[in-house]
Amino acid sequence: MKRTHIVILVLVAVAVCVIVSMFGDFSTYETFSSAAKEPGKQYHVIGFLEKDKTMEYDPVKDPNHFSFYVKDKAGEVSKVIFNGAKPTDIEKSEQIVMTGYIDNGTFKCSKIQMKCPSKYKKDQVALGNAG
């Protein structure tokens, strides 16, 4: 093997190691109860906004405090506190993906991603008359 081939092989191996270490935290979605087993550890929790429970956001009092309730995939409802502004149209979201940790029974959220209804879903069926 030529010396250049060996150098290229080593560089490719190093690049693969760097990529794997950057994306090595392939975390899965958890529930509130599984996140409560290790308070303080960051988890991704996916759930649905509980629209019948109160949402608290007062931008005059504290623009970086938004609290609301979410039901996770297992059906457990938990209070969520987000240290940021209330996301626009959170009420319209189908699902909410949150990154955070459990602290005293409350999910402290540092990041929110909303999954909104697809505009490509067929909500209506066109009816026509034959003939």
N, C-alpha and C positions, 0 to 999 in steps of 0.2 A: 504494500500500500504506500502511496505517496504521502509525504508529510502534509500536504494541503488537505488530503482526504481525512486524515486523522484530526487535524485542526477543525475542519468543518463538522465532523462527527461529534467532537467535544462541544463545540458551540451549539449544535442542535440539542445535545443532551442537557446542557445548561439552560437553554431556552425552555425546554420542556419542564425542567424542574422549577423554573421561575413561574411559569404559567400555572402549574399545579399548585404551587405554594400560594399564589395570589387567589386562586379560586378554590382552595382546599376546604373552605368552610361551606360545604354544600349542605346547608341546613335544610331540614324539612319543616313543614308546618306542624305546629304543636297545638294543643288545647290549653285552656287556662289551668286545668287541673294538673296536666303534666308540667307546665311551666312553674306551678306553685311548688313542685317538689324541690326545685333549686332556685329559691328566691335570689334575685340579683343577677342571675345569668340571662343574657340576651336570647330571646326567642322570636320566631316569626309565628304569629297567630292569625288565622284567617277566620272571618266570621261575618255576621250580618248585623246591621245597625238595628237596635231595638227602638223603633220609632215611637212606641207608646210610652217610653220612659223619657225623663227630662234630659235635655242637653243644656249645659251651662256654659255660656260664653258672653262675657261683658268686656268689649274692647276698651271701654273707658276705664274700667277698674283695673284690668290686667289683660292686655292684648295677646299675651303668650300663655294663656291658660284656657284650655277647652276640655270639658269633661262630658262624657256620654257613656252609653251602655251598649255592649256588643254581646251577641249570642254566638258562641263558637260552634264548630261542626258537631261537637258532642252534645250540644243543647245547653251548655252551662252559660249563664249570663254573668258578666263581670263589668264593674265600673272601669272605664279607661280614662286616664288623664294624659292629655297631649300637651306638651310644652311648646305651643306654637299657635298660630291663628287658626280659626275654624276653616277647614277646607271648603271651598266653594262647591255647592251642590252635593254635599255629603248625604243629604236626604234621598237623593236620586240613585245612589250607588246600589248595585246588586250585592257586592261583597266588598269587605274591607280587609286589606292585608296590613298588619301592624307589626312593627319591630319594637321590642321593648322587654321589660322584665316585671315580675311580680314584686310588689312592695306592700306589706301589710294588707294583703287581700285585694289590692288594686293594681291593675296593669298600667304601669308607667310607660307611655308610648313615646318613642323618639322619632318615628317615621310612620307615615300613613300613605298607603297606595290604595286608591279606590278602583274597583272594577265596575265600570258603568255598563248599562244595558247596550247591547250592540245595535247600531243603527241599521244593520243589515238583516236583523231578524224579521221574519214575515209576521207582522202583527195582524194584518188584515188579509182576508181571502177575497179575491175579486170574483164576483158572480156575474155570469153573463146569460143571456137568453139564447137558446139555440133556435135557429130558423129564421 
